[in-house]
Amino acid sequence: MLRITLTCLLICCAIPAFARCEGASLLDTMSADQTAELAASVEATPFQKGLLWQAQKGDTTIHLVGTMHVYDPRLDPILTRIIPLVTSADMILLETTKTAEAQLQADLASKPELLFLTEGPTLPDMLPEAAWQTLADQARARQIPAFMAAKFQPWYLALMLGIPPCAMEGMITGQRGLDHMIMDQAEEAGIPTKALEPYDTLFTLFGNEPMEEQIEMLQATIAMNREADALFATLLDLYFKGEHVKAWHFSRLAARDMPDVSRDDIDAMFTEMEEVLLIRRNLNWMPLIADAAASHDTVLIAVGAAHLGGDQGVLNLLAKEGYTLTRLPL
């Protein structure tokens, strides 16, 4: 389930060989009951569609962009559309900034235990032999040598396996998603940027989990990697249609196919993941957004598209604060 969730977040979250990131839409493989449940879940969710929004209250204007964190050539026209909004902003808020990323890189260089198992058993010792061999094959498909995969923290390796092989090449060669494209434009235009959360948030969310739970996450990732490319392609298509809420609910339904785990357990895990990765972070961002809006006339917020919709999505939270929300065309 973690792999599906992380993939969704990466989209919602030009790969050099993007054509390999393809497959028949998994939406077409859903049963009639699943299709109906998906439609009902989407219909019940506020702010279901749209990657570009304007929030207005008094003299303050906030533009919100739903991003994905990996590159795809279809992002280029989106960037062209929003460049005027980037260059006219007084402040840009993102999940992270180049400064924050540099701080994280410095930490990783001086604290290998953040990413690696520096003492005690390694992953081959903690997993059944068959599971380890499958994991090693999946890691090699993502250009991660098995000897290195063996020493990764389980949660981090699960995140890496959440990136399908078709997308890994672009990430390794340095191609980045819409967030970084916006950062580059802001830097060129001299527009200040600010991170919405500490640079080590992901490490705090996952790194402190008990090792037993991290191993369970990793085993779930291994089990769910059968249709990685097709899943990724399906979620990409939903993103570019602006259907970020549908992508999120679809990922929940797809997670139920994980073998040897009950539907109730899947739904409970997914609800917990949504609380930790989306809702809690959205709520934590709101005071920073309020501060930026109080001191700047025009603010641009660029966050993963999965953060936009829902009762506790950023759009609805702004509406509750008295902002008038307008969906803008891309």
Number of C-alpha atoms within 10 A of each C-alpha: 28 24 27 28 21 22 25 29 23 23 27 30 26 16 21 17 12 16 10 14 19 17 15 12 16 16 15 9 10 15 10 9 9 15 16 12 15 20 14 12 14 23 13 11 17 16 21 17 20 23 27 22 21 18 20 18 15 9 10 16 19 26 23 26 25 25 31 27 22 25 25 20 12 11 18 13 11 17 18 11 14 16 17 11 19 24 19 14 23 19 22 27 23 21 19 22 20 15 13 17 14 12 13 14 13 11 13 14 11 9 12 12 15 18 18 19 16 14 8 7 11 18 20 19 11 14 16 11 11 10 16 20 14 13 27 21 15 22 23 15 15 19 13 17 14 17 14 13 23 22 19 20 23 27 25 20 23 24 19 21 28 26 23 23 21 22 24 22 17 19 16 11 10 11 19 18 21 25 24 21 17 22 22 13 16 20 13 10 14 11 16 13 22 18 18 23 18 12 19 16 14 12 14 12 12 17 19 10 13 9 14 11 13 20 19 15 20 27 21 21 25 24 18 22 21 12 11 22 20 19 25 27 23 22 30 27 16 21 27 17 12 20 23 33 27 23 24 26 19 27 22 21 18 19 23 19 15 18 10 9 12 12 14 10 11 19 16 12 16 21 12 13 16 17 14 14 19 21 19 12 20 21 14 13 17 16 12 16 18 13 10 21 20 12 12 16 15 21 25 28 23 28 25 24 32 29 26 32 26 20 15 21 22 27 25 18 18 20 15 12 12 13 19 15 19 14 15 12 9 14
